[in-house]
Amino acid sequence: MQNAGVKSEVDNYLSRLSRHLARYYEYPRRARRLGQEGTPVIVFEFQRDGSLIAHSLRTSSGHQLLDESALAMLEQAAPLPEVPDEIAGQKFRYALPVRFSLR
């Protein structure tokens, strides 16, 4: 059974992580011009201190420009926010859909 305090800590951390990554999100101009849309899913592994261990594309958007932009966002955002002490573990793995929509 999950401790409610820990669950809220995880939720808080994930929302902080999302805000951090959003600062590096960029819709490629060329992809916009070409009307490209999609949602690549990137998977990344990181340590407690926020250092990125590995990252890769789990699911392609079908457009190379969007896939590359999603991976570049993660690279530019490193190091990620530190993981709070209330969350157990040394390494963390997360899958993130990155949405590129013209609407």
C-alpha positions in Angstrom: 0.0 0.0 0.0 1.3 3.4 -0.9 1.8 6.0 1.8 -0.2 9.1 0.8 2.6 11.4 1.8 4.9 9.6 -0.6 2.3 9.6 -3.4 1.9 13.4 -3.1 5.7 13.8 -3.1 5.9 11.8 -6.3 3.0 13.9 -7.9 4.7 17.1 -6.8 8.0 16.0 -8.2 6.5 14.9 -11.5 4.8 18.2 -11.9 8.0 20.1 -11.1 9.8 17.9 -13.7 7.1 18.7 -16.3 7.4 22.4 -15.7 11.2 22.1 -15.9 11.1 20.2 -19.2 8.5 22.6 -20.6 11.0 25.5 -20.5 13.0 23.6 -23.1 10.1 22.5 -25.3 10.4 23.9 -28.8 8.1 23.2 -31.8 10.5 23.2 -34.8 9.6 26.0 -37.2 10.1 23.8 -40.2 7.8 21.1 -38.8 5.2 23.8 -38.2 5.5 25.0 -41.8 5.2 21.5 -43.1 2.1 20.9 -40.9 3.7 18.1 -39.0 2.1 16.9 -35.8 2.7 14.0 -33.5 3.5 12.7 -30.0 6.9 11.0 -29.8 7.4 9.2 -26.5 10.9 9.6 -24.9 12.2 7.3 -22.2 14.9 8.5 -19.8 16.7 7.3 -16.8 18.2 9.7 -14.2 19.8 9.7 -10.8 18.7 11.3 -7.6 20.8 14.4 -8.2 19.0 14.9 -11.6 21.9 13.8 -13.8 20.7 12.1 -17.0 22.0 8.5 -17.3 20.3 7.5 -20.6 17.5 8.6 -22.9 16.0 7.2 -26.1 12.9 7.4 -28.3 10.4 4.7 -27.4 7.8 5.7 -29.9 8.3 7.8 -33.0 5.9 10.6 -33.9 6.4 9.6 -37.5 8.3 12.8 -38.2 12.1 13.0 -37.7 12.0 16.8 -36.8 9.6 16.2 -34.0 11.4 13.1 -32.6 14.7 15.0 -32.7 13.2 18.0 -31.0 11.8 15.9 -28.1 15.2 14.3 -27.5 16.9 17.7 -27.7 14.5 19.1 -25.1 15.6 16.5 -22.7 19.3 17.0 -23.4 19.0 20.7 -22.9 17.0 20.3 -19.7 19.7 18.2 -18.0 20.4 18.2 -15.2 16.8 17.6 -14.1 15.4 18.7 -10.7 16.8 16.8 -7.8 14.6 14.0 -6.4 13.3 14.8 -2.9 14.5 12.6 0.0 10.9 11.4 0.6 11.0 9.4 -2.7 12.9 6.1 -2.4 15.4 4.9 -5.0 18.7 5.7 -6.6 17.8 5.6 -10.3 14.5 6.6 -11.9 13.0 5.8 -15.3 10.3 7.7 -16.9 8.4 7.7 -20.2 7.2 11.0 -21.4 4.9 11.7 -24.4 5.8 15.0 -26.0 2.9 16.5 -27.8 3.3 18.6 -30.9 0.0 19.9 -32.1 -0.8 22.8 -34.4 -4.1 23.5 -32.7 
